[in-house]
Amino acid sequence: MPSNLEQTRHLLDYAFQTMKGHCSGLSLDEALFVPQGGYRSVLGTLKHAAGWSHVYRSYAFDPQPKHWAQLDWPHGLRDTIIKSEQYLQDIIAWFDDAHRRWLEDLAEVSELRLLHWGQRAPLYEIVVIIAGHHLYHAGELNQVLSICRGEAWEETEEVEENNISTMGHRVKPPWLDDNQR
């Protein structure tokens, strides 16, 4: 049976990889996409998730924790994103850095850790919070990118709840063999 620390690291890594999966092959146009009626782009969501990952890690481990405004933001703290490939790559690298730092710091787990609102919690609870945050936004990115890409459900997943046809908008899941359609 894995230890609590191993389970904690696995949960965080699973959540990170789920979010990171949306970054593979992400074009700048997709990163800048905001659904009709929406207020945050895919890139803005990535920036948000990376920022909070850095804040939670800092409060859990740093002797002088950094909140939102004190973080070392790529290109500085800004209200808007920079619409460039370089900025997109810098935000993705910053998200990667947050995860790398989490895994390094999780090597030394013991007592209660500080949260950014002043309370203390066991480290595994903080990891569950940030992992849940990653997974929440991974789902958000999945929805937004499916709208942007004009995709619907995976092949073989015929969903009766749809009130519109998804023909021509289905995507092939990686596990589906061409002969299984």
Buried (B, 14 or more C-beta within 10 A) or exposed (E): EEEEBEEBBEBBBEBBEBBBEBBEEBEBEBBBBBBEEEEBBBBBBBBBBBBBBBBBBBBBBEEEBBEEEEBEBBEEEEEEBBEBEEBBBBBBEBBBBBBEBBBEBBEEBEEEBBBBEEEEBBBBEBBBBBBEBBBBBBEBBBEBBBBBEEBBBBEEEEEEEEEEEBEEEBBEEEEEEEEEE
